[in-house]
């Protein structure tokens, strides 16, 4: 694959684990703001951890994973495993994520574990690690209308129970996106 013309981001397992954050990121990707990618190992990791904490969801997760793959064309990276052993990171268990970023021509890795992806190592591959709050804020700043529309549409899908704009912003904040929540409070009437 030659790469995507869109900004491409690898979504680490820890940002796919919480359903609201996963929905935010995939809503922005489905709206064409960036190209979201991951591997089957990343998908298995977030699902395995979620099942550990919420075993009652085990039957639903394969359907969720399949829906994610349908919603985001060319999301799965499969040609990365040969790179894993050649990479060095503080946590060797994260090498598969960097390998996927390299093979998937990613511009960034979206993760909560920034310390596990040192900037100096990632810079060798022209990749940066980004906290999901910073990443979402970049989307809001770069393509304001499209990003707000994607979030408004996400809020509209949340109908069991319905979310007011304020409830939605609180949900965003509870999912470790305080900058995004602060921004959305200023434009609540648009979502």
N, C-alpha and C positions, 0 to 999 in steps of 0.2 A: 504494500500500500504506500502511496506517495504522501499521505498525510491529508489533513482536512484544511480547507481554506478558512475555517473558523478557528478561533482560539480554542485549543483542545486542553481539557483538564481530566486527569485521572482522579476519580473519586475513591478515596481510601475507605476501607471498611467502616472506620469509626464515624464517617459522615453519612454512610448509608444505613447504619444501624437505627438511628432514631427516625421513625416514620415521618414526622413533620419536616425535619431537615432534608431527608431524602426527597420528599415531595417538593420542597422549595427548589432544590438543585435540579431535579428532573423537570419541573415545570419551566424553569428558565432555559434548560437545554432543549426541551420540546418546542419552546417558542423561538428557537433558532439563535439564542444569544451566545451560546458556546456549544462545543462538541463534547459531550460527556462520554467517558470511557472507563472501563474497568475490566477485570479478568474473572474467569470462573473461580479462581482462588479467592479473590476479593469478595465476590458474591457469596461463596461458601463460608467465608470468615464472618461476615456480618450476620448471615442467617444462623450459623452455628451458635454464635454468641447470643443472639436474640432468643433462640430456642432454649438455651441454657437458663435464661432469665424469665422467659415467658413460654413455657412448654405448650400452653394451650394454642399457640400460634403456629405450631409445627405444620399442620395440614394446609394452612393458608400461604405459607412463604413460597412454595414452588410456583403458585399462581402469581404472586407479587413479582417474583424474579422474572417470570415469563412475560408479564405485562411491561416490566421495565425494558426488557430487550425489544419488545415490539414498539414501544414508544420512542426509543432512541436508536435510530438506524446506525449500524456499524459500531455499536458500543463495546462489543467484546473483543479484547485483544488476545490473540492465541500464539503469536510468534515471538514470545519474550523469554521463554524458559532457558534458552541457551545462553542468555546474558547473566543470569542470576549469580552464578558462582564467581564471575569476574568482578562483581561489585562489592564495595565496602561501605557499610553504614554502621552507626553505633549499635543498632539492633539488627543483627543479621536476618532476623525474621521479616524485616521490611524490604529486603533486597528485591523481592518479587514485584513490589510496587514500583520501585525505581526502574527495574527492567521493563515493566509494562509501559512506563512513561517514555522510556527511550524507544522501544519498539513501536509504540503508538504515536510517535511524533508529538508528544504532549508538550505544552508550554508550561503547565503547572501540575502539581499534585495538591489536591484540596484535602487537608487533614487537620485534625486537632493536635497531632503529635509532631509539631514543628521541630522539636529538638532531635527527633529521629531522622530528620532529613536536612543535614547541615547545608547551608547555602553554598559553601565552597565546593562541596562535592557535586551538588546539583548544577552549579554554574558550569562545570565541565561539560555538561550535556545541554546547556541552555534551557534549563528547567528551574522553576522556583516552587518552593513549598508555600502554600497560602492557607491561612486559617479560614474556615468557611465564612465567618462574618466579614472578613476583608474581601473575600472572593465575591460574595453576594453584593456587597457595597460597590465593588467595581462594576458589576453588571448594572446596578441601579444608576451609577454615575455615567457610564458609557452609553447606555441605551435606555434612558429614563422611561420613556413611554412604553416600550416593549416589555421592560422588566416589570413595571407597575401593572401592566395589563396581565402578564403571566401570573403575578401574585394575586391580583383581583380574581382571576379565573380559578386559581387554586382555592381561594377563600369561598367562592361560590360552590365548589365541589364539596366542601366540608358542610354537609347538611344533616349529620346525625351526631350531635346537634348542630344547628346552624351557628355560625360564628359572626358576630358583629365585627366591624373593623377593629374595635378596641380588644375584643377577645382574640382575634387573629394576631394582633401585634403582641399581646401577652404570650401567646403560643410561640411566636418567633423568639421572643426574649427568653422564655424558659428553655429554648433549645440552643442556648449559648450564642445568640446573635444579637447582642445588646446594641451595637452600632446600627444594624439594620432596623431594629425595633425603634430606636430613637429617630432615625430618618423617617420611618413609616408614620410615626406619630405626627410629624409635620405635614404629611400629605394623606392623612387618614381618609379624607373625603374621596380620594381617588381609588381607594381599594375597597 
